[in-house]
C-alpha cells in the first residue's frame, strides 16, 4: 500500500493503479480466501490507504525539508585542514562523492530500511 501511495504522490497513477489492480488485489484475495470474506473489509482497506497516504505525504515533506537543509550545509569543496590531514595519513579507500543532494526516493528508501531494521531489533531488546 505504501508503494502505491508513493507512486500516486509522485504522479505515477498508471503504475499505482497497476499495483493496486494486480498485486494488492491478489494479496487481499488471498487473505480473504484464507481467513474468510470479512477478513479485510473495504472500510479497513480505505483506512489503511488513508494512513499510508499520510505517512508518504509526511515523509516527502520531511525529505524536502532535509534536502533544503542538507544543500545549505553541503560543503562545496573539502576544507583545507581535512585535505592536509588526509595527505599525512594513509589514504582511505575511494568513496564516490555525491554529485548533488540525495533524491527523495533515496531518502525514503533509507527511512523505510531503517524502520524495518528498528522493528526487527525491538523484540530482541525486550528479552
C-alpha positions in Angstrom: 0.0 0.0 0.0 2.8 2.4 0.8 4.4 1.8 -2.6 1.0 2.6 -4.2 0.6 5.8 -2.2 4.2 6.8 -3.0 3.6 6.3 -6.7 0.4 8.3 -6.6 2.2 11.1 -4.7 5.0 11.2 -7.3 2.4 11.4 -10.1 2.7 7.8 -11.5 -1.0 7.0 -11.3 -0.7 4.3 -14.0 1.9 2.2 -12.1 0.0 2.8 -8.8 -3.2 1.6 -10.5 -1.4 -1.5 -11.9 0.0 -2.4 -8.5 -3.4 -1.9 -6.9 -5.3 -3.9 -9.5 -2.8 -6.8 -9.7 -0.6 -7.2 -6.7 -2.7 -5.7 -3.9 -5.9 -7.3 -5.3 -4.2 -10.7 -5.3 -2.9 -10.2 -1.8 -6.3 -9.1 -0.5 -8.0 -12.0 -2.3 -5.5 -14.5 -0.7 -6.1 -13.1 2.8 -9.9 -13.3 2.3 -9.7 -16.9 1.0 -7.5 -17.9 3.9 -9.3 -16.0 6.7 -12.8 -15.5 5.4 -14.6 -12.9 3.3 -14.8 -10.5 6.2 -11.0 -10.6 6.9 -10.3 -7.3 5.1 -13.3 -5.2 4.7 -13.3 -2.3 2.2 -13.6 0.2 5.0 -10.5 -1.2 6.6 -8.6 -1.1 3.4 -9.7 2.5 2.9 -8.5 3.4 6.4 -5.1 1.7 5.7 -4.8 3.6 2.5 -5.5 6.9 4.3 -2.9 6.1 6.9 -0.3 5.2 4.3 -1.0 8.2 2.2 -0.5 10.4 5.3 2.8 8.7 6.0 4.0 9.1 2.5 3.0 12.7 2.4 4.7 13.4 5.7 7.9 11.5 4.6 8.0 13.5 1.4 7.6 16.8 3.2 10.3 15.8 5.7 12.6 14.8 2.8 12.0 18.2 1.1 13.0 20.0 4.3 16.0 17.8 4.8 17.1 18.3 1.2 16.9 22.1 1.6 18.8 21.9 4.9 21.5 19.5 3.5 22.1 21.5 0.4 22.5 24.6 2.6 25.3 22.9 4.6 26.8 20.6 2.0 30.4 21.6 1.5 31.3 22.7 -2.0 34.9 21.7 -1.6 36.9 19.8 1.1 38.2 22.1 3.8 42.0 22.7 3.6 42.6 21.2 7.1 40.9 18.0 6.0 42.9 17.8 2.8 46.2 18.4 4.7 45.3 15.8 7.3 44.3 13.2 4.7 47.7 13.6 2.8 49.6 12.9 6.1 47.8 9.7 6.8 47.2 6.5 4.8 44.7 7.3 2.1 41.2 5.9 2.7 39.6 3.8 0.1 38.0 6.0 -2.6 34.3 6.6 -2.0 32.1 8.2 -4.6 31.4 11.8 -3.9 27.7 12.7 -4.2 27.1 14.8 -7.3 24.3 16.7 -5.6 21.7 16.3 -2.9 20.1 12.9 -2.4 16.9 12.1 -4.3 13.7 11.9 -2.3 13.2 8.3 -3.3 16.7 7.5 -1.9 15.8 9.2 1.4 12.5 7.4 1.6 14.2 4.0 0.9 16.7 4.8 3.7 13.9 5.7 6.1 11.9 2.6 5.3 15.0 0.4 5.6 15.7 2.0 9.0 12.1 1.4 10.0 12.3 -2.3 9.1 15.6 -2.7 10.9 14.4 -1.0 14.1 11.2 -3.1 14.2 13.3 -6.3 14.0 15.5 -5.2 16.8 12.8 -4.3 19.3 11.7 -7.8 20.2 15.4 -8.8 20.8 15.8 -5.9 23.2 12.8 -7.0 25.3 14.3 -10.3 26.3 
